[in-house]
Amino acid sequence: MAKDKKKRKEIKRKLLHKYRLVILNESTFEEKISFKLNRLNVFVTGTMFIIVLIGITTLIIAFTPLREYIPGYSSTKLKRQATELTYKTDSLVTVLNYTNRYLDNVRKVLRGDIENNQTNRDSLFEQYKLDPASVDLTPIRQDLLLREEVELEDKYNLFERDVENLGTLFFSPVNGTVSQGFDQKTKHYAVDLVAPKDTPVKSIADGTVLFAEWTTETGYVMIIEHQEGITSVYKHNGSLSKSQGDLVKAGEVIASIGNTGELTTGPHLHFELWRKGKPVNPQNYIDFN
């Protein structure tokens, strides 16, 4: 114990022992400046100086452009250029997708898969040169026979026919059982299709995704815009495979059957079909069986 006490006293004496720092003129040995120091003061002063230096360096790196000169830090100019290039790349990808879609349609026309229904604009005005009063609108015998044949077919048709023809063939979004049909009186502008959970949901035709997000009442919802002012809506999906702005092909998987949203009682697809802002009965154009 005596040795430890003596040792501590010796350390304290060394720390508090004063030294004199003198600065002399080399030629005349005249004393210019002198300081009284001890080891403890030098240690405390040096530590404080290092802490302040570290703090100032940290502030300079964090809040000034000087950090760009430190290896490993990217410059603001490079970040701005990278952002601009990202936007340009997205624009080029969109243009490329539209170009590929146009080329696919041209290939289909050249192969004969679809007809090129290009019409001469001058021929569209020929009908306006006729005087309606001079035209005999009395139906001929062949026309009457054709009307009787069509009425007979409609009489035994199991599916209700819509007088407005969409002029497009649609894929079935999913094969399932119709649990609730289209009903304008109750404002149920859709067909509910019951199918096993995670069953793939397909796009009814080529189009562009207008909306693909989560909603509180109807869960995961996707809206696709097609040609001729046609819009298809898919609600209560379990998951979505496409995002807003994506181009989809007819029959391509876009989602899966789910039970999401507050207004649902089980796994099913709530499917709506709209044309020019008006709801139409999907069962008139799609066979869901």
VOSE-354506 format. One record per residue (C-alpha): residue number from 1; residue in one letter; x, y, z. Coordinates in nm, 4 decimals, decimal comma, padded with zeros to 6 digits. Layout:
<rs>
num/residuo/u/v/w
NUM/a/X/Y/Z $
...
</rs>
This chain:
<rs>
num/residuo/u/v/w
1/m/00,0000/00,0000/00,0000 $
2/a/00,2828/00,2362/00,0856 $
3/k/00,4447/00,1669/-00,2495 $
4/d/00,1192/00,2350/-00,4400 $
5/k/00,0633/00,5561/-00,2493 $
6/k/00,4166/00,6650/-00,3167 $
7/k/00,3799/00,5789/-00,6827 $
8/r/00,0598/00,7861/-00,7133 $
9/k/00,2304/01,0801/-00,5500 $
10/e/00,5177/01,0486/-00,7939 $
11/i/00,2796/01,0498/-01,0922 $
12/k/00,0907/01,3501/-00,9535 $
13/r/00,4162/01,5319/-00,8979 $
14/k/00,5266/01,4693/-01,2563 $
15/l/00,1904/01,5860/-01,3961 $
16/l/00,1858/01,9039/-01,1886 $
17/h/00,5566/01,9787/-01,2079 $
18/k/00,5969/02,3122/-01,3798 $
19/y/00,8201/02,3739/-01,6750 $
20/r/00,9154/02,7001/-01,8383 $
21/l/00,8992/02,7364/-02,2167 $
22/v/01,1177/03,0230/-02,3311 $
23/i/01,1546/03,1643/-02,6817 $
24/l/01,4907/03,3483/-02,7293 $
25/n/01,6420/03,5575/-03,0028 $
26/e/01,9057/03,3341/-03,1620 $
27/s/02,1482/03,6202/-03,2205 $
28/t/02,1218/03,8099/-02,8938 $
29/f/01,9706/03,5392/-02,6715 $
30/e/01,7129/03,7992/-02,5680 $
31/e/01,4066/03,6462/-02,4099 $
32/k/01,0987/03,7141/-02,6240 $
33/i/00,8184/03,4960/-02,4860 $
34/s/00,7993/03,2574/-02,1960 $
35/f/00,5270/03,0158/-02,0776 $
36/k/00,4836/02,8216/-01,7558 $
37/l/00,3512/02,4747/-01,8356 $
38/n/00,3027/02,1377/-01,6804 $
39/r/00,2276/01,8019/-01,8355 $
40/l/-00,1403/01,8061/-01,7292 $
41/n/-00,2039/02,1427/-01,8994 $
42/v/-00,0322/02,0257/-02,2183 $
43/f/-00,2370/01,7038/-02,2224 $
44/v/-00,5729/01,8818/-02,1613 $
45/t/-00,4971/02,1572/-02,4150 $
46/g/-00,3883/01,9073/-02,6805 $
47/t/-00,6991/01,6922/-02,6267 $
48/m/-00,9329/01,9934/-02,6572 $
49/f/-00,7540/02,1072/-02,9739 $
50/i/-00,7935/01,7640/-03,1335 $
51/i/-01,1655/01,7482/-03,0420 $
52/v/-01,2296/02,0956/-03,1897 $
53/l/-01,0340/02,0049/-03,5031 $
54/i/-01,2387/01,6856/-03,5507 $
55/g/-01,5657/01,8797/-03,5039 $
56/i/-01,4700/02,1486/-03,7564 $
57/t/-01,3621/01,8834/-04,0090 $
58/t/-01,6899/01,6972/-03,9651 $
59/l/-01,8946/02,0153/-04,0214 $
60/i/-01,6952/02,1012/-04,3325 $
61/i/-01,7469/01,7545/-04,4796 $
62/a/-02,1181/01,7445/-04,3955 $
63/f/-02,2324/02,0950/-04,4950 $
64/t/-01,9883/02,2320/-04,7534 $
65/p/-01,8975/02,1340/-05,1126 $
66/l/-01,5398/02,0696/-04,9997 $
67/r/-01,6326/01,7059/-04,9373 $
68/e/-01,6378/01,6560/-05,3155 $
69/y/-01,2571/01,6785/-05,3127 $
70/i/-01,2307/01,3870/-05,0692 $
71/p/-01,1860/01,0506/-05,2453 $
72/g/-01,4998/00,8382/-05,2194 $
73/y/-01,7528/01,1254/-05,2244 $
74/s/-01,9506/01,1873/-05,5454 $
75/s/-01,9952/01,5434/-05,6679 $
76/t/-02,3285/01,7257/-05,6911 $
77/k/-02,2743/01,7771/-06,0635 $
78/l/-02,2376/01,4046/-06,1208 $
79/k/-02,5554/01,3339/-05,9215 $
80/r/-02,7471/01,5920/-06,1281 $
81/q/-02,6176/01,4416/-06,4510 $
82/a/-02,7097/01,0909/-06,3322 $
83/t/-03,0646/01,2069/-06,2512 $
84/e/-03,1052/01,3719/-06,5925 $
85/l/-02,9734/01,0610/-06,7667 $
86/t/-03,2215/00,8479/-06,5687 $
87/y/-03,5151/01,0602/-06,6864 $
88/k/-03,3878/01,0519/-07,0449 $
89/t/-03,3463/00,6746/-07,0259 $
90/d/-03,7046/00,6314/-06,9011 $
91/s/-03,8306/00,8484/-07,1882 $
92/l/-03,6302/00,6500/-07,4422 $
93/v/-03,7609/00,3208/-07,3006 $
94/t/-04,1199/00,4488/-07,3331 $
95/v/-04,0608/00,5582/-07,6923 $
96/l/-03,8959/00,2238/-07,7672 $
97/n/-04,1940/00,0332/-07,6257 $
98/y/-04,4373/00,2323/-07,8377 $
99/t/-04,2161/00,1794/-08,1440 $
100/n/-04,1982/-00,1961/-08,0829 $
101/r/-04,5749/-00,2059/-08,0430 $
102/y/-04,6182/-00,0218/-08,3728 $
103/l/-04,3758/-00,2589/-08,5464 $
104/d/-04,5614/-00,5609/-08,4065 $
105/n/-04,8855/-00,4288/-08,5545 $
106/v/-04,7121/-00,3713/-08,8892 $
107/r/-04,5792/-00,7296/-08,8847 $
108/k/-04,9291/-00,8613/-08,8134 $
109/v/-05,0651/-00,6667/-09,1091 $
110/l/-04,7873/-00,7934/-09,3365 $
111/r/-04,8409/-01,1556/-09,2240 $
112/g/-05,2148/-01,1226/-09,2702 $
113/d/-05,2987/-01,1821/-08,9033 $
114/i/-05,5113/-00,8671/-08,9038 $
115/e/-05,6569/-00,6671/-09,1875 $
116/n/-05,5401/-00,3210/-09,2760 $
117/n/-05,8694/-00,1338/-09,2732 $
118/q/-05,7303/00,1862/-09,4149 $
119/t/-06,0070/00,3847/-09,5792 $
120/n/-05,9825/00,6483/-09,8484 $
121/r/-06,0922/00,9745/-09,6895 $
122/d/-06,2459/01,1019/-10,0133 $
123/s/-06,4874/00,8098/-10,0238 $
124/l/-06,6283/00,9071/-09,6837 $
125/f/-06,7781/01,2244/-09,8288 $
126/e/-06,9502/01,0560/-10,1231 $
127/q/-07,2544/00,9686/-09,9103 $
128/y/-07,3185/01,3346/-09,8365 $
129/k/-07,3499/01,4133/-10,2052 $
130/l/-07,6686/01,2022/-10,2272 $
131/d/-08,0129/01,3467/-10,1699 $
132/p/-08,1815/01,1355/-09,8988 $
133/a/-08,5229/01,2180/-10,0429 $
134/s/-08,4286/01,0484/-10,3699 $
135/v/-08,3288/00,7202/-10,2044 $
136/d/-08,5862/00,4391/-10,1878 $
137/l/-08,5726/00,3012/-09,8327 $
138/t/-08,8315/00,0277/-09,8873 $
139/p/-08,6776/-00,3056/-09,7764 $
140/i/-08,6344/-00,5653/-10,0484 $
141/r/-08,7338/-00,9307/-10,0146 $
142/q/-08,3806/-01,0483/-09,9369 $
143/d/-08,3567/-00,7900/-09,6572 $
144/l/-08,6814/-00,9118/-09,5010 $
145/l/-08,5613/-01,2735/-09,5109 $
146/l/-08,2332/-01,1735/-09,3450 $
147/r/-08,4168/-00,9888/-09,0679 $
148/e/-08,6341/-01,2921/-08,9965 $
149/e/-08,3263/-01,5154/-08,9783 $
150/v/-08,1498/-01,2808/-08,7350 $
151/e/-08,4588/-01,2522/-08,5157 $
152/l/-08,4846/-01,6305/-08,5049 $
153/e/-08,1202/-01,6624/-08,3930 $
154/d/-08,1673/-01,4000/-08,1223 $
155/k/-08,4750/-01,5784/-07,9956 $
156/y/-08,2747/-01,8865/-07,8942 $
157/n/-07,9527/-01,7094/-07,7977 $
158/l/-07,8504/-01,7910/-07,4411 $
159/f/-07,6511/-01,4704/-07,4026 $
160/e/-07,8019/-01,1250/-07,4069 $
161/r/-07,6860/-00,9235/-07,7072 $
162/d/-07,5926/-00,5582/-07,6948 $
163/v/-07,7014/-00,3418/-07,9865 $
164/e/-07,3730/-00,1545/-07,9657 $
165/n/-07,0943/-00,3665/-08,1143 $
166/l/-06,7518/-00,3101/-07,9653 $
167/g/-06,5858/-00,4594/-08,2703 $
168/t/-06,3159/-00,6275/-08,0602 $
169/l/-06,2489/-00,9843/-07,9476 $
170/f/-06,1645/-01,0071/-07,5766 $
171/f/-05,9810/-01,2660/-07,3697 $
172/s/-06,1477/-01,3855/-07,0532 $
173/p/-05,9642/-01,2282/-06,7536 $
174/v/-06,0169/-01,5476/-06,5526 $
175/n/-06,2161/-01,8678/-06,5843 $
176/g/-06,4532/-01,8841/-06,2917 $
177/t/-06,8099/-01,8918/-06,1670 $
178/v/-07,0218/-01,5778/-06,1958 $
179/s/-07,1459/-01,5073/-05,8433 $
180/q/-07,3090/-01,1734/-05,9253 $
181/g/-07,3843/-01,0321/-06,2666 $
182/f/-07,4127/-00,6869/-06,4202 $
183/d/-07,7096/-00,4884/-06,2833 $
184/q/-07,7643/-00,1203/-06,3609 $
185/k/-08,0584/-00,0894/-06,1207 $
186/t/-07,8415/-00,1690/-05,8179 $
187/k/-07,5440/00,0155/-05,9742 $
188/h/-07,3405/-00,3043/-05,9823 $
189/y/-07,1555/-00,2247/-06,3050 $
190/a/-06,9476/-00,5402/-06,2966 $
191/v/-06,9336/-00,9176/-06,3020 $
192/d/-06,8029/-01,0950/-05,9896 $
193/l/-06,6042/-01,4083/-06,0781 $
194/v/-06,5247/-01,6618/-05,8069 $
195/a/-06,1950/-01,8488/-05,8562 $
196/p/-05,9259/-02,0068/-05,6357 $
197/k/-05,6881/-01,7684/-05,4625 $
198/d/-05,3692/-01,6777/-05,6563 $
199/t/-05,5313/-01,7740/-05,9903 $
200/p/-05,3692/-01,5586/-06,2647 $
201/v/-05,5751/-01,2635/-06,3883 $
202/k/-05,5169/-01,1750/-06,7545 $
203/s/-05,5649/-00,8632/-06,9626 $
204/i/-05,8645/-00,8866/-07,1972 $
205/a/-05,6825/-00,6998/-07,4778 $
206/d/-05,3758/-00,4944/-07,5620 $
207/g/-05,3604/-00,1708/-07,3681 $
208/t/-05,1860/00,0658/-07,1284 $
209/v/-05,2101/00,0502/-06,7471 $
210/l/-05,3748/00,3711/-06,6235 $
211/f/-05,3948/00,2801/-06,2538 $
212/a/-05,2331/00,0109/-06,0397 $
213/e/-05,2554/00,0871/-05,6683 $
214/w/-05,4059/-00,0167/-05,3343 $
215/t/-05,7454/00,1207/-05,2278 $
216/t/-05,9152/00,0762/-04,8919 $
217/e/-06,2526/-00,0511/-05,0173 $
218/t/-06,1488/-00,2598/-05,3202 $
219/g/-05,7899/-00,3636/-05,2338 $
220/y/-05,5441/-00,3933/-05,5200 $
221/v/-05,7020/-00,2338/-05,8284 $
222/m/-05,5824/-00,2192/-06,1893 $
223/i/-05,7360/-00,0134/-06,4709 $
224/i/-05,6276/-00,0696/-06,8329 $
225/e/-05,7097/00,1521/-07,1304 $
226/h/-05,7681/-00,0243/-07,4642 $
227/q/-05,8491/00,0895/-07,8151 $
228/e/-06,1870/00,2290/-07,9248 $
229/g/-06,2401/00,4036/-07,5892 $
230/i/-06,2632/00,0746/-07,3982 $
231/t/-06,1485/00,0515/-07,0359 $
232/s/-06,1289/-00,2628/-06,8219 $
233/v/-06,1218/-00,2606/-06,4400 $
234/y/-05,9933/-00,5412/-06,2129 $
235/k/-06,0607/-00,5150/-05,8360 $
236/h/-05,9928/-00,7148/-05,5132 $
237/n/-05,6705/-00,8637/-05,6561 $
238/g/-05,4294/-01,0448/-05,4287 $
239/s/-05,1287/-00,8872/-05,6003 $
240/l/-05,0442/-00,6777/-05,9086 $
241/s/-04,7874/-00,7768/-06,1720 $
242/k/-04,7896/-00,4496/-06,3655 $
243/s/-04,7365/-00,0825/-06,2799 $
244/q/-04,8856/00,2415/-06,4031 $
245/g/-04,7737/00,3212/-06,7578 $
246/d/-04,6841/-00,0380/-06,8525 $
247/l/-04,7940/-00,1741/-07,1901 $
248/v/-04,9753/-00,5089/-07,1723 $
249/k/-05,0694/-00,7652/-07,4345 $
250/a/-05,3955/-00,9515/-07,4707 $
251/g/-05,3923/-01,2576/-07,2441 $
252/e/-05,0884/-01,1358/-07,0458 $
253/v/-05,0943/-01,1991/-06,6688 $
254/i/-05,1452/-00,8698/-06,4836 $
255/a/-05,2555/-00,9766/-06,1333 $
256/s/-05,3786/-01,2676/-05,9210 $
257/i/-05,7089/-01,3547/-05,7575 $
258/g/-05,7287/-01,2303/-05,3994 $
259/n/-05,9562/-01,1161/-05,1189 $
260/t/-05,8279/-00,7638/-05,0553 $
261/g/-06,0260/-00,4575/-04,9570 $
262/e/-06,3127/-00,3968/-04,7182 $
263/l/-06,5924/-00,4686/-04,9704 $
264/t/-06,5182/-00,8362/-05,0283 $
265/t/-06,6497/-01,1645/-04,8911 $
266/g/-06,4015/-01,4109/-05,0404 $
267/p/-06,1462/-01,4667/-05,3175 $
268/h/-06,2957/-01,3329/-05,6406 $
269/l/-06,2447/-01,0852/-05,9245 $
270/h/-06,4671/-00,7796/-05,9570 $
271/f/-06,4453/-00,7096/-06,3331 $
272/e/-06,5860/-00,3985/-06,5028 $
273/l/-06,5971/-00,3055/-06,8718 $
274/w/-06,6473/00,0547/-06,9825 $
275/r/-06,6771/00,2156/-07,3238 $
276/k/-06,6474/00,5907/-07,3710 $
277/g/-06,7250/00,6515/-07,0041 $
278/k/-07,0326/00,4264/-06,9913 $
279/p/-07,0514/00,0811/-06,8254 $
280/v/-07,1418/-00,2180/-07,0439 $
281/n/-07,2269/-00,5753/-06,9507 $
282/p/-06,9050/-00,7816/-06,9812 $
283/q/-07,1063/-01,1025/-07,0366 $
284/n/-07,2240/-00,9700/-07,3728 $
285/y/-06,8674/-00,9823/-07,5051 $
286/i/-06,6727/-01,2351/-07,2955 $
287/d/-06,7336/-01,6031/-07,2227 $
288/f/-06,6141/-01,6555/-06,8634 $
289/n/-06,6662/-02,0337/-06,8641 $
</rs>
